[in-house]
Amino acid sequence: MHILPIGGRIKSASVGLNHLYAPGVDVDQEITRLRRDPLPEMSMAFFPRTGHELKRVLKGIGFFRPTLKTDQGMAGNFLPFFIDPNLERTDLSVRRIAYEEGLAIPEPWMIDRINGHWLNPPRDYKENWERIDEVQRSFLNLNLEATYHMIEEMEVRRAEKGRLPFFFIRPAMPDRPIVIGQDIVQKVEASVRTFLEATGFSRNLIYCQPDVFLLTDGSVVVERINCPDVGMFFSRNNPKVGDVFSAYVHVDGSAILPTVQKIVEETRDVVVERIIEMMGKSITIVTRDEVRANDEDVLECGEIRAIGQGLMFRGARVRVVGVSQVASLEVGSRLLLLNLNWRRNDRAMSALLWRRNKGEVECFPDPYLQMMCERASGLPEVEIAPTNPHRASFLQLAASRPSSEVRQRLLHLIEKKGITGDIIHAVLASETIPIFRQSLHSWRHFAIRAARPENKDGNILLRSIPARPDNLLLTSTTGPRLHAFRFMCVA
């Protein structure tokens, strides 16, 4: 695998670390104060939640997400970076986040309801599209109050994902461009190759997107390898293959989006051509059933459209199926697997594996590689299995009433296991929980989540994040920001 010498995006937490490192202040006392009176940046991270709903989220583990994770959506920012194949040494000096804006992406179900049937569009068709434009213009300037009042009057739906009419994200720009040179590219490529070779299942891998912690001292740590995750949904629609969804990823007046889209479209074109080289021109895209049947996960929907359009424009025959339909596909089908949920142990996933094992279908990438990438990381980690005799006492300690003795015992235990970072990601069976090492509040909420029915019988992985305030490349008005670089690799 090699990194495309174009660029990518940086996934950043939306709130800096200053409040967790305030000098001379007990961290849990500061957290208690901020839960009562949150920073404006923290409240923004949970938009459109307000009032009691916002307070409820901040009382739990949600308080830590905008600071200790790099999630997509309102809790994070994303920034473009560039790769210069002629640059030998990367400038790793600190950049400040200088500017951000808001991007409101209409959910596919909302677009479908507005459009109706093309032969008989609804009477309020024009009015509803004007309303979407108005929301996008308002949110572009992060006018949250006006945006909230507009979407409050709009339709919502019952669904696990995509209940609201829009998905909100926050692109940003640094004060100086971040350009990656060959010194860093070579380190990342070497780490990715080592990771993939160890799996033994990388033969059918066409492309992947590693998330990498790149620090100011030049050290590189691969957090995870996404096989494939999303990113190409930012592509603008091809004028020869019209698509309403892609057109509405565009927002007039955005200063950042054109830069992001240029990077995405160049990488998409290379990826799509490589897909055809490896799979031929008869391709079945496989996604989760809820995406196919119910338009859940707007980013996955956009990814399917972007890849599908690129393939069809180059003469490929493309069909899209939910994973439950794989059992009935004809023998010899070549499957491009998108973001399947391998934590589900259901009949559809079992049928996919059975047909792969029998040689009835060929998968790109191999489903066993997807499963391994979903669980594996290059971060230092400690595994606590359900059968571990010390697991119950450890969780009981984490859930204890806060005291200096509890903190001292917890820190001693995790240091003995080699977990030295201040930021810890606890990977449970159904979710990843951020923990701040010194905060007993975060340890208690971790213990509560670990005891839930969906998590209590699964492994716990405690992963040490190498980032500290003094080694992060991005900073802001709220302090240094946790962030990861997402590269695009192709075979």
C-alpha positions in Angstrom: 0.0 0.0 0.0 1.2 3.5 -0.7 -0.1 6.9 0.3 -1.6 9.0 -2.5 0.6 12.1 -2.7 -2.4 14.5 -2.8 -3.6 15.2 0.8 -6.3 14.3 3.2 -8.1 15.6 6.2 -7.3 16.1 9.9 -10.0 14.9 12.3 -9.8 17.2 15.3 -11.6 17.5 18.6 -13.7 20.7 18.7 -12.6 21.8 22.2 -9.0 22.2 23.4 -7.4 20.7 26.5 -6.9 23.8 28.6 -9.8 23.1 31.0 -8.3 19.7 31.8 -4.9 21.1 32.6 -5.8 24.3 34.5 -2.9 25.0 36.8 -3.6 24.7 40.6 -7.2 23.4 40.1 -8.5 20.0 40.9 -9.6 18.6 37.6 -12.9 17.0 38.8 -13.9 20.2 40.6 -13.3 22.1 37.3 -15.4 19.5 35.4 -18.2 19.9 37.9 -18.1 23.7 37.4 -18.1 23.3 33.6 -21.0 20.9 33.7 -23.1 23.6 35.4 -21.7 26.5 33.3 -20.2 24.9 30.1 -17.9 26.8 27.7 -19.6 28.2 24.7 -17.5 25.9 22.5 -18.7 22.9 24.5 -22.3 23.8 24.1 -21.8 24.2 20.4 -20.3 20.7 20.2 -23.8 19.3 21.1 -25.9 21.4 18.8 -28.9 21.2 18.3 -29.3 20.0 21.9 -30.2 22.8 24.3 -31.6 23.2 27.8 -32.3 20.1 29.8 -31.2 17.8 27.0 -27.8 19.5 26.9 -27.3 19.3 30.6 -28.2 15.6 30.6 -25.5 14.9 28.0 -22.9 16.9 29.9 -23.6 15.0 33.1 -22.4 11.8 31.5 -19.5 10.6 29.5 -20.6 13.0 26.7 -18.8 15.8 28.5 -15.4 14.3 27.5 -16.2 13.5 23.8 -15.6 17.0 22.3 -12.2 17.1 24.0 -10.9 13.5 24.1 -12.1 12.1 20.8 -12.0 13.1 17.1 -15.5 12.3 16.1 -17.2 13.5 13.0 -20.2 15.9 13.4 -20.6 18.8 15.7 -18.2 17.4 18.4 -15.3 17.7 16.0 -13.7 19.8 13.3 -12.0 18.6 10.2 -9.2 20.4 8.3 -7.5 19.8 5.0 -3.8 18.9 4.7 -1.6 18.5 1.7 1.2 16.1 0.6 4.2 17.4 -1.4 6.1 14.5 -3.0 9.1 16.9 -3.5 9.3 18.0 0.2 11.9 16.1 2.1 11.2 17.4 5.6 7.8 18.3 7.1 7.4 21.6 9.0 5.9 20.3 12.3 5.5 23.7 14.0 2.2 24.4 15.8 -0.7 25.8 13.8 -3.6 27.7 15.2 -7.1 27.0 14.1 -7.9 30.3 12.5 -11.3 29.9 10.9 -14.2 27.5 10.9 -17.6 27.4 9.3 -20.7 25.1 9.4 -21.9 22.7 6.8 -25.5 21.4 7.0 -26.0 18.3 4.8 -29.6 17.4 4.1 -30.4 13.8 5.0 -31.4 11.7 2.0 -34.8 10.9 3.4 -35.5 14.7 3.6 -34.4 15.2 0.0 -36.7 12.3 -1.1 -39.7 13.7 0.7 -39.2 17.2 -0.7 -38.7 15.9 -4.2 -41.6 13.4 -4.2 -42.2 11.7 -7.5 -40.4 13.4 -10.4 -43.7 13.3 -12.5 -45.7 14.9 -9.7 -43.6 16.9 -7.4 -45.2 18.4 -4.2 -46.8 21.8 -4.4 -44.4 23.2 -1.8 -41.3 21.7 -3.6 -39.7 25.1 -4.4 -40.5 26.6 -1.0 -38.9 23.6 0.8 -35.7 23.8 -1.2 -35.5 27.5 -0.4 -35.8 26.6 3.2 -32.9 24.1 2.9 -30.8 26.9 1.3 -31.8 29.2 4.1 -30.7 26.7 6.8 -27.4 26.1 5.0 -26.6 29.8 4.7 -27.4 30.4 8.4 -25.4 27.5 9.6 -22.4 28.3 7.3 -21.8 31.4 9.6 -22.5 29.2 12.7 -25.5 31.3 13.5 -26.8 28.6 15.8 -29.8 30.4 17.3 -31.3 31.2 13.9 -30.5 27.7 12.6 -32.1 26.1 15.6 -35.4 28.0 15.1 -35.6 27.0 11.5 -35.0 23.3 12.0 -37.3 23.2 15.0 -40.2 23.7 12.6 -39.0 21.0 10.2 -40.0 17.3 10.0 -38.1 14.6 12.0 -38.4 10.8 11.7 -38.0 7.7 13.8 -34.6 6.1 13.0 -31.4 4.9 14.8 -29.4 7.4 12.7 -30.5 10.5 10.8 -33.5 11.4 12.8 -33.1 15.2 12.1 -33.4 16.7 8.6 -29.7 17.7 8.5 -26.3 16.3 9.5 -24.1 19.1 10.8 -20.3 19.2 10.4 -17.7 21.9 11.0 -14.8 22.3 8.5 -11.9 24.5 9.7 -8.7 26.0 8.4 -5.3 26.5 10.2 -3.5 29.8 10.1 -0.8 28.2 7.9 -1.2 25.2 5.5 -0.1 21.9 6.8 2.0 20.2 4.1 3.3 16.6 4.7 6.7 15.7 3.3 8.3 12.4 2.4 9.8 11.9 5.9 6.4 11.5 7.4 4.9 9.7 4.4 7.6 7.0 4.6 7.0 6.5 8.3 3.2 6.1 7.9 3.6 3.8 4.9 6.0 1.5 6.8 3.6 1.4 9.8 0.6 0.6 7.6 2.4 -2.2 5.7 3.6 -3.8 8.9 0.1 -3.7 10.3 -1.5 -5.2 7.2 1.1 -7.9 6.6 0.5 -9.2 10.1 -3.1 -9.8 9.3 -2.5 -12.3 6.5 -5.7 -11.1 4.7 -4.6 -8.0 2.8 -4.5 -9.5 -0.7 -7.9 -8.0 -1.9 -7.4 -4.7 -0.2 -7.9 -1.9 -2.8 -7.8 1.1 -0.5 -7.8 2.1 3.2 -7.7 5.2 5.3 -5.3 5.0 8.3 -5.9 7.4 11.2 -2.5 8.5 12.5 -1.3 10.5 15.4 1.5 12.8 14.1 3.2 14.7 16.9 5.5 17.7 16.9 8.6 15.6 17.5 7.9 13.7 14.2 6.7 10.5 15.9 4.0 8.6 14.1 1.5 6.2 15.7 -1.3 4.5 13.7 -4.5 4.6 15.8 -6.4 2.4 13.4 -6.8 1.5 9.8 -10.2 2.1 8.3 -11.3 -0.4 5.7 -12.7 1.8 4.2 -14.7 4.3 6.3 -16.0 7.4 4.4 -14.6 10.6 2.9 -15.5 10.6 -0.8 -19.0 11.8 0.0 -17.6 15.3 -0.3 -17.2 14.9 -4.0 -19.3 17.2 -6.2 -21.7 15.6 -8.6 -20.5 14.7 -12.0 -22.3 16.8 -14.6 -22.9 13.7 -16.8 -24.4 11.7 -13.9 -26.7 14.1 -12.1 -27.3 13.6 -8.4 -29.2 15.9 -6.1 -27.5 14.7 -2.9 -24.0 15.6 -4.1 -25.2 19.0 -5.3 -26.3 19.8 -1.7 -23.0 18.9 -0.1 -22.0 22.2 -1.9 -22.8 25.4 0.0 -22.5 28.8 -1.7 -20.1 31.1 0.1 -18.0 28.3 1.8 -14.4 29.3 2.0 -13.2 25.9 3.0 -15.3 23.3 1.1 -13.7 23.9 -2.3 -10.3 23.1 -0.9 -11.5 19.9 0.8 -13.5 18.8 -2.4 -10.4 19.3 -4.6 -8.4 16.9 -2.4 -11.3 14.4 -2.2 -12.1 14.4 -5.9 -8.5 13.8 -6.9 -8.2 10.9 -4.4 -11.6 9.5 -5.5 -10.6 9.4 -9.1 -7.5 7.3 -8.3 -9.4 5.0 -6.0 -12.2 4.4 -8.5 -9.8 3.5 -11.3 -8.0 1.1 -9.0 -11.3 -0.5 -8.0 -12.0 -1.2 -11.7 -8.4 -2.5 -12.3 -8.8 -5.0 -9.4 -12.5 -5.9 -9.6 -13.4 -5.5 -13.3 -16.5 -3.7 -14.5 -19.2 -5.7 -12.8 -19.3 -4.5 -9.2 -21.7 -5.1 -6.3 -21.4 -2.5 -3.5 -22.4 -4.0 -0.1 -23.5 -1.8 2.7 -25.5 -2.2 5.9 -29.2 -3.1 5.5 -30.4 0.0 7.3 -28.4 2.3 4.9 -29.9 0.6 1.9 -33.5 0.3 3.2 -33.9 3.3 5.4 -31.2 5.9 4.2 -29.6 5.8 7.6 -26.1 7.3 7.9 -26.0 10.2 5.5 -22.2 10.0 5.1 -22.4 6.3 4.0 -25.2 7.2 1.6 -23.1 9.9 0.1 -20.1 7.6 -0.1 -22.1 5.1 -2.1 -23.2 7.7 -4.5 -19.7 9.2 -5.0 -18.1 5.8 -5.6 -21.0 4.5 -7.7 -21.0 7.6 -9.9 -17.3 7.4 -10.4 -17.5 3.7 -11.4 -20.5 4.2 -13.8 -18.8 7.2 -15.4 -16.0 4.8 -16.3 -18.3 2.2 -17.8 -18.8 -0.1 -14.9 -22.1 -1.9 -14.1 -22.9 -1.2 -10.5 -25.5 -2.4 -8.1 -25.9 -1.7 -4.4 -27.2 -4.3 -1.9 -27.7 -4.6 1.8 -25.7 -7.3 3.5 -28.7 -9.5 3.9 -29.0 -9.8 0.2 -25.6 -11.3 -0.3 -27.0 -14.8 0.5 -29.1 -14.6 -2.8 -26.4 -13.2 -5.1 -25.2 -15.3 -8.0 -22.0 -17.3 -7.7 -19.0 -15.4 -8.9 -20.2 -12.0 -7.7 -17.4 -9.5 -6.8 -18.3 -7.5 -3.7 -17.0 -4.1 -2.7 -17.6 -4.1 1.0 -18.2 -0.7 2.6 -18.7 -0.1 6.3 -20.3 -3.2 7.7 -20.9 -3.7 11.4 -18.9 -6.8 12.3 -19.9 -6.4 15.9 -23.3 -7.9 14.9 -23.3 -11.6 15.0 -26.4 -12.2 12.8 -27.4 -14.5 10.0 -26.6 -12.0 7.2 -23.0 -11.5 8.3 -22.6 -15.3 8.8 -24.0 -15.9 5.3 -21.5 -13.4 3.8 -18.6 -15.2 5.6 -19.9 -18.7 4.5 -20.1 -17.7 0.9 -16.7 -16.1 1.0 -15.2 -19.3 2.6 -16.9 -21.5 -0.1 -15.4 -19.3 -2.9 -18.9 -18.4 -4.1 -18.2 -14.7 -3.9 -15.0 -12.6 -3.9 -14.8 -9.8 -1.4 -12.8 -6.5 -1.6 -11.5 -6.1 1.0 -11.5 -9.6 2.7 -14.2 -9.6 5.4 -11.7 -11.1 7.9 -9.4 -8.1 7.3 -12.3 -5.7 8.0 -13.0 -7.6 11.3 -9.3 -7.4 12.3 -9.1 -3.7 11.4 -12.2 -2.9 13.4 -10.6 -4.4 16.5 -6.9 -3.7 16.1 -4.8 -0.6 16.8 -1.2 0.5 16.8 -1.7 2.1 20.2 -0.3 0.6 23.4 -3.2 -1.3 25.0 -4.2 -3.6 27.8 -6.9 -6.2 27.4 -9.2 -7.1 30.3 -11.2 -10.2 29.3 -14.5 -11.2 31.0 -12.6 -14.1 32.6 -9.9 -11.9 34.1 -10.1 -12.5 37.9 -9.3 -8.8 38.6 -11.8 -7.3 36.2 -14.7 -7.1 38.8 -12.5 -5.4 41.4 -11.0 -3.0 38.8 -14.5 -1.9 37.7 -15.7 -1.6 41.3 -12.7 0.6 42.1 -13.4 2.8 39.0 -17.0 3.2 40.1 -16.1 4.1 43.7 -17.0 7.4 45.3 -14.2 9.8 44.3 -11.4 10.3 46.8 -7.6 10.8 46.6 -7.1 7.2 47.7 -9.2 5.9 44.8 -7.4 8.1 42.3 -4.0 6.9 43.7 -5.0 3.2 43.5 -6.4 3.5 39.9 -3.3 5.3 38.6 -1.0 2.7 40.2 -3.0 -0.1 38.6 -2.9 1.3 35.1 0.7 2.4 35.3 1.7 -1.2 36.2 0.0 -2.3 33.0 2.0 0.2 30.9 -0.9 2.7 30.3 1.0 6.0 30.7 -1.0 8.5 28.6 -3.2 11.1 30.1 -5.9 10.3 27.5 -7.2 6.8 27.4 -9.7 5.2 25.0 -11.6 2.3 26.5 -12.9 0.1 23.8 -16.0 -1.8 24.9 -18.1 -4.3 23.0 -20.4 -1.7 21.6 -18.6 1.7 22.0 -15.4 3.5 22.7 -15.3 5.6 25.9 -12.9 8.5 26.4 -11.2 8.7 29.8 -9.0 11.5 31.2 -6.5 9.7 33.5 -6.7 12.2 36.4 -10.5 12.5 36.3 -12.5 10.1 38.6 -15.7 11.4 36.9 -14.6 9.8 33.7 -13.5 6.6 35.3 -16.9 6.3 37.0 -18.8 6.8 33.8 -16.5 4.2 32.1 -17.5 1.7 34.8 -21.2 2.5 34.3 -20.9 1.9 30.5 -18.9 -1.3 31.0 -21.6 -2.7 33.1 -24.3 -2.3 30.5 -25.8 -5.5 29.1 -24.3 -4.9 25.6 -20.8 -4.5 27.1 -20.6 -6.6 30.3 -19.7 -9.9 28.6 -17.2 -8.4 26.1 -13.5 -7.6 26.3 -12.3 -4.2 27.5 -9.3 -2.7 25.8 -7.6 0.3 27.4 -5.6 2.2 24.8 -3.1 4.9 25.7 -3.2 8.0 23.4 0.3 9.5 22.9 -1.0 13.1 22.7 -0.2 15.7 25.3 -0.7 19.5 25.3 3.0 20.0 24.5 3.2 17.7 21.5 0.1 18.5 19.5 0.3 20.3 16.1 -3.0 22.1 16.4 -4.0 24.7 19.0 -7.0 27.1 19.4 -8.6 29.6 21.8 -9.4 26.6 24.1 -6.0 25.2 24.0 -4.2 22.4 22.1 -6.6 20.1 20.2 -6.4 16.3 20.0 -6.3 15.4 16.4 -5.5 12.5 13.9 -4.4 12.7 10.3 -6.4 10.6 7.9 -4.4 9.5 4.9 -5.6 7.7 1.7 -3.7 4.5 0.8 -4.1 2.5 -2.3 -2.7 -0.9 -3.4 
